[in-house]
Amino acid sequence: MNPAQVTIQADALAEKFPGVSRDRLIEIAGEVASSQPKPRKPYSRKEVRPEHRCCARVWGTGSGNDQCSKAKLDGSDYCKAHAKKHAECPEPCQLSDDGKRIGLFAGDIRKPLVGTDSSGKWVITWNDPDLKEQMADEKAKGTFQYHPWAPNSGELARSKKGQKATKATKATKATKATKATKADKPKRAKTPYFCFLGENRSSIKAELQQGDASAKISQSAIVKKAAEIWKGMDESARRPYFEMSELDKADKIAAWNAASCTTLTLATGWEHAPVASADTQKDWETQSPLLLQAEEVTVAKALAAMGDDTDYGSSSDEEELD
């Protein structure tokens, strides 16, 4: 930031902090300017001249005419990665017994395009008219054969790909099944504040519109006004909404109990009530009402899941702003 920009920034600070001296404001503006990171220059790939490009062939468009775009090393015809592959094996279309590609798999751009290994089995299906015709002739003669590990075509390669797809499908189904299981706790009840907001949203909106029904009022403005009203209410005015919150909490627990075959009360814990069947119903009268089955949760955990009644924060689980 140049001195003129520092001065402009200091003038802007002077409006907000009239009690700070001019010299101090300029000093602060200068410190802020010096602490700001410099903008990064946009990345652009350095263009490699044709005579300096790596001579390895790459798949690219699949035509067989695509060349590696990286620069070749000094004293080599290939870039660092392809030089290592060339040292491993210079011949194209080579596969290991477990299907791994060996050496310069796609070959050298300066040499004729090849789609078969040394035994004549097809490994790469190039989008090349001459090779397509050669494949068609071999199929007509009955001599055509894919390498078992030919990418996307060989028997072993397709089998392995199918196994991966099956595993992915099973994992997806397992995830969906986990999500589909019932919740291990009751849904969160509305807080007293959100009960108040739900009951008075329309009237607050009308008040903000000031008689103009077509006026657009944002939800944030409604919530802000509701919070102001709520904070000004005394205990007696708030009591009905606390009662509504307790009723909503009871409804949530009842719904959860019905789904999980569990009976839970707000204050006394477990009621002496029958559960799913006579086989699972025991002599509840002779047992402590707080004895839990292995699959049940404690009263404390369930009530803790309901949240604090005095929480004025988000209630996204129960009410979305329309």
C-alpha positions as CSV (number, residue, x, y, z in Angstrom):
1,M,0.0,0.0,0.0
2,N,1.5,3.3,-1.1
3,P,1.6,6.5,1.2
4,A,-1.6,7.9,-0.5
5,Q,-3.5,4.7,0.3
6,V,-2.2,4.8,3.9
7,T,-3.5,8.3,4.3
8,I,-6.9,7.3,2.9
9,Q,-7.0,4.4,5.4
10,A,-6.0,6.7,8.2
11,D,-8.9,9.1,7.3
12,A,-11.3,6.2,7.4
13,L,-10.0,5.2,10.8
14,A,-10.3,8.8,12.1
15,E,-14.1,8.8,11.5
16,K,-14.4,5.7,13.7
17,F,-11.8,6.7,16.4
18,P,-11.9,10.5,16.7
19,G,-10.0,10.4,20.0
20,V,-6.9,8.8,18.5
21,S,-4.1,11.1,17.3
22,R,-3.4,11.5,13.5
23,D,0.1,10.2,13.8
24,R,-1.1,7.1,15.6
25,L,-3.8,6.4,13.0
26,I,-1.2,6.7,10.2
27,E,1.0,4.3,12.1
28,I,-1.8,1.8,12.5
29,A,-2.8,2.1,8.8
30,G,0.8,1.4,7.8
31,E,1.1,-1.6,10.1
32,V,-2.1,-3.1,8.7
33,A,-0.9,-2.5,5.1
34,S,2.5,-4.2,5.8
35,S,0.8,-7.2,7.5
36,Q,-1.4,-8.0,4.5
37,P,-0.1,-10.9,2.4
38,K,0.9,-10.2,-1.1
39,P,-1.5,-11.6,-3.7
40,R,-0.3,-14.8,-5.3
41,K,0.5,-14.8,-9.0
42,P,-1.8,-17.0,-11.1
43,Y,-0.1,-20.4,-11.8
44,S,0.7,-21.0,-15.5
45,R,2.3,-24.1,-16.8
46,K,5.6,-23.4,-18.5
47,E,5.4,-24.2,-22.2
48,V,8.0,-26.7,-23.3
49,R,9.3,-26.4,-26.8
50,P,8.6,-29.5,-29.0
51,E,12.3,-30.4,-29.3
52,H,12.7,-30.5,-25.5
53,R,9.5,-32.5,-24.7
54,C,9.6,-36.0,-23.2
55,C,9.3,-38.7,-26.0
56,A,7.0,-41.0,-24.1
57,R,3.6,-41.7,-25.5
58,V,0.6,-41.1,-23.2
59,W,-3.1,-42.2,-23.5
60,G,-4.5,-38.7,-23.8
61,T,-7.3,-38.9,-26.4
62,G,-6.6,-42.6,-27.0
63,S,-5.5,-41.9,-30.6
64,G,-1.9,-42.9,-29.9
65,N,-0.6,-39.5,-31.1
66,D,-0.5,-37.8,-27.7
67,Q,3.0,-37.1,-26.3
68,C,4.1,-36.3,-22.7
69,S,4.0,-32.5,-22.1
70,K,6.9,-32.4,-19.6
71,A,10.5,-31.5,-20.4
72,K,13.0,-34.3,-20.8
73,L,16.0,-34.5,-18.6
74,D,19.4,-33.5,-19.7
75,G,21.1,-36.4,-21.5
76,S,17.8,-38.3,-21.7
77,D,14.9,-38.6,-24.1
78,Y,12.3,-38.7,-21.3
79,C,11.1,-36.7,-18.3
80,K,12.0,-37.9,-14.8
81,A,9.0,-40.2,-14.4
82,H,9.2,-41.8,-17.9
83,A,13.0,-42.1,-17.7
84,K,12.5,-44.3,-14.6
85,K,9.9,-46.4,-16.5
86,H,12.1,-46.7,-19.6
87,A,14.9,-48.0,-17.4
88,E,12.5,-50.6,-16.0
89,C,11.4,-51.9,-19.4
90,P,11.5,-50.0,-22.8
91,E,9.0,-52.3,-24.5
92,P,5.3,-51.2,-24.6
93,C,2.3,-53.2,-23.4
94,Q,4.0,-55.2,-20.7
95,L,2.0,-56.4,-17.7
96,S,3.0,-58.4,-14.6
97,D,1.3,-61.5,-13.5
98,D,-0.9,-59.5,-11.1
99,G,-1.8,-56.9,-13.7
100,K,0.6,-54.1,-12.9
101,R,1.9,-52.1,-15.8
102,I,5.6,-52.5,-16.4
103,G,8.0,-49.9,-17.9
104,L,7.1,-47.6,-20.7
105,F,3.6,-49.0,-21.0
106,A,2.3,-46.8,-23.9
107,G,5.6,-46.8,-25.7
108,D,7.7,-44.2,-27.4
109,I,6.0,-41.5,-29.6
110,R,8.8,-41.9,-32.2
111,K,8.1,-45.6,-32.7
112,P,5.1,-47.3,-34.4
113,L,2.0,-47.6,-32.4
114,V,1.6,-51.1,-30.7
115,G,-1.4,-52.6,-29.0
116,T,-0.1,-56.2,-28.3
117,D,2.5,-57.7,-26.0
118,S,5.4,-59.9,-27.2
119,S,3.0,-62.9,-27.4
120,G,0.5,-61.2,-29.6
121,K,-2.2,-60.7,-27.0
122,W,-4.0,-57.4,-27.1
123,V,-3.3,-55.1,-24.1
124,I,-4.2,-51.6,-25.3
125,T,-7.2,-50.8,-27.5
126,W,-6.1,-47.6,-29.2
127,N,-8.6,-45.5,-31.2
128,D,-6.5,-45.9,-34.3
129,P,-8.1,-47.0,-37.6
130,D,-5.2,-49.3,-38.6
131,L,-5.2,-51.1,-35.2
132,K,-9.0,-51.3,-35.2
133,E,-8.8,-53.0,-38.6
134,Q,-6.1,-55.4,-37.4
135,M,-8.3,-56.4,-34.4
136,A,-11.3,-57.0,-36.7
137,D,-9.2,-59.3,-39.0
138,E,-8.0,-61.3,-36.0
139,K,-11.6,-61.6,-34.7
140,A,-12.7,-62.8,-38.1
141,K,-10.0,-65.4,-38.2
142,G,-10.6,-66.5,-34.6
143,T,-7.1,-65.7,-33.5
144,F,-8.0,-62.6,-31.5
145,Q,-7.2,-62.7,-27.8
146,Y,-7.0,-60.2,-25.0
147,H,-4.3,-60.4,-22.4
148,P,-6.0,-61.5,-19.1
149,W,-5.0,-58.3,-17.5
150,A,-5.7,-56.0,-20.4
151,P,-7.1,-52.8,-18.9
152,N,-11.0,-52.8,-19.0
153,S,-11.0,-55.7,-21.4
154,G,-9.1,-58.7,-20.0
155,E,-11.0,-61.4,-18.1
156,L,-9.0,-60.9,-14.9
157,A,-9.1,-57.1,-15.1
158,R,-12.9,-57.1,-15.6
159,S,-13.3,-59.6,-12.7
160,K,-11.2,-57.4,-10.4
161,K,-13.2,-54.3,-11.4
162,G,-16.4,-56.2,-10.7
163,Q,-15.2,-57.1,-7.2
164,K,-14.4,-53.5,-6.5
165,A,-17.8,-52.4,-7.7
166,T,-19.5,-55.1,-5.5
167,K,-17.6,-53.9,-2.4
168,A,-18.5,-50.3,-3.1
169,T,-22.2,-51.3,-3.5
170,K,-22.2,-53.3,-0.3
171,A,-20.5,-50.4,1.6
172,T,-23.1,-48.0,0.2
173,K,-25.9,-50.3,1.3
174,A,-24.4,-50.7,4.7
175,T,-24.2,-46.9,5.1
176,K,-27.8,-46.4,4.0
177,A,-28.9,-49.2,6.4
178,T,-27.0,-47.5,9.3
179,K,-28.7,-44.2,8.5
180,A,-32.1,-45.9,8.3
181,T,-31.9,-47.3,11.8
182,K,-34.0,-45.6,14.5
183,A,-32.4,-42.8,16.5
184,D,-30.9,-43.8,19.8
185,K,-32.4,-40.8,21.5
186,P,-35.6,-38.7,21.4
187,K,-35.8,-35.8,19.0
188,R,-34.9,-32.5,20.5
189,A,-38.0,-30.6,21.8
190,K,-38.7,-26.9,21.1
191,T,-37.3,-24.5,23.6
192,P,-39.7,-22.1,25.3
193,Y,-38.3,-19.2,23.1
194,F,-39.0,-21.1,19.9
195,C,-42.5,-22.0,21.1
196,F,-43.0,-18.2,21.6
197,L,-41.6,-17.5,18.2
198,G,-43.8,-20.0,16.5
199,E,-46.9,-18.6,18.1
200,N,-46.1,-15.0,17.4
201,R,-44.2,-15.0,14.1
202,S,-47.2,-13.7,12.1
203,S,-48.1,-10.9,14.5
204,I,-44.5,-9.8,14.7
205,K,-44.2,-9.8,10.9
206,A,-47.4,-7.7,10.6
207,E,-46.1,-5.2,13.2
208,L,-42.9,-4.8,11.2
209,Q,-44.8,-4.3,8.0
210,Q,-46.6,-1.3,9.6
211,G,-49.8,-1.8,7.7
212,D,-48.2,-2.6,4.3
213,A,-48.9,-6.3,3.7
214,S,-46.8,-6.3,0.6
215,A,-43.7,-5.2,2.4
216,K,-41.0,-7.9,2.5
217,I,-39.6,-8.6,6.0
218,S,-36.5,-10.7,6.4
219,Q,-36.6,-13.7,8.8
220,S,-33.6,-12.2,10.6
221,A,-35.6,-9.1,11.3
222,I,-38.5,-11.1,12.7
223,V,-36.2,-13.2,14.9
224,K,-34.4,-10.1,16.2
225,K,-37.7,-8.4,17.1
226,A,-38.9,-11.6,18.7
227,A,-35.8,-11.8,20.9
228,E,-36.3,-8.2,22.0
229,I,-39.9,-9.0,23.0
230,W,-38.9,-12.2,24.8
231,K,-36.2,-10.6,26.8
232,G,-38.7,-8.0,28.1
233,M,-41.3,-10.6,29.2
234,D,-41.5,-11.4,32.9
235,E,-41.8,-15.0,34.3
236,S,-45.6,-15.1,34.3
237,A,-45.7,-14.1,30.6
238,R,-43.2,-16.7,29.7
239,R,-44.8,-19.5,31.7
240,P,-47.2,-20.7,29.0
241,Y,-44.4,-21.2,26.6
242,F,-42.4,-23.2,29.1
243,E,-45.5,-25.4,29.5
244,M,-45.7,-25.8,25.7
245,S,-42.1,-26.8,25.7
246,E,-42.7,-29.5,28.3
247,L,-45.6,-30.8,26.3
248,D,-43.6,-30.9,23.1
249,K,-40.8,-32.7,25.1
250,A,-43.3,-35.3,26.3
251,D,-44.6,-35.8,22.8
252,K,-41.1,-36.4,21.5
253,I,-40.4,-38.9,24.3
254,A,-43.7,-40.7,23.7
255,A,-42.9,-41.0,20.0
256,W,-39.4,-42.3,20.7
257,N,-40.8,-44.8,23.3
258,A,-43.3,-46.1,20.7
259,A,-40.5,-46.7,18.2
260,S,-38.1,-48.3,20.6
261,C,-40.5,-50.2,22.8
262,T,-39.3,-48.2,25.8
263,T,-41.2,-46.3,28.4
264,L,-39.6,-43.1,29.7
265,T,-41.1,-40.4,31.9
266,L,-40.0,-36.8,32.4
267,A,-39.5,-36.8,36.1
268,T,-39.8,-40.3,37.6
269,G,-37.7,-42.3,35.1
270,W,-39.1,-45.7,34.0
271,E,-42.7,-46.4,34.5
272,H,-44.1,-49.8,35.5
273,A,-45.5,-50.5,32.0
274,P,-45.4,-53.5,29.6
275,V,-42.8,-53.5,26.9
276,A,-42.9,-55.1,23.4
277,S,-44.2,-58.6,24.4
278,A,-45.1,-60.8,27.3
279,D,-41.8,-62.6,26.9
280,T,-39.9,-59.5,27.5
281,Q,-42.2,-58.1,30.2
282,K,-40.9,-59.0,33.7
283,D,-42.1,-58.3,37.1
284,W,-41.6,-54.5,37.0
285,E,-43.3,-53.9,40.3
286,T,-40.6,-55.8,42.2
287,Q,-37.7,-54.2,40.4
288,S,-36.3,-50.7,40.6
289,P,-37.9,-48.5,37.9
290,L,-34.4,-47.4,36.9
291,L,-33.2,-50.9,35.9
292,L,-32.5,-50.8,32.2
293,Q,-32.3,-53.5,29.5
294,A,-29.1,-53.7,27.5
295,E,-30.5,-52.0,24.5
296,E,-32.2,-49.1,26.5
297,V,-30.6,-45.8,27.3
298,T,-30.5,-44.1,30.7
299,V,-33.0,-41.4,31.7
300,A,-30.1,-39.0,32.2
301,K,-28.8,-39.5,28.6
302,A,-32.3,-39.1,27.2
303,L,-33.0,-35.9,29.1
304,A,-29.6,-34.5,28.3
305,A,-30.4,-35.0,24.6
306,M,-33.3,-32.6,25.0
307,G,-31.1,-29.6,25.6
308,D,-31.5,-26.8,28.0
309,D,-34.9,-25.2,28.2
310,T,-33.4,-21.8,28.5
311,D,-31.4,-22.1,25.3
312,Y,-32.3,-19.3,22.9
313,G,-30.1,-20.5,20.2
314,S,-30.8,-22.5,17.0
315,S,-33.7,-25.0,16.9
316,S,-33.0,-26.3,13.4
317,D,-34.1,-29.8,14.4
318,E,-37.6,-28.7,14.9
319,E,-38.4,-25.4,13.2
320,E,-37.1,-23.9,10.0
321,L,-37.7,-20.3,9.1
322,D,-40.2,-20.2,6.3
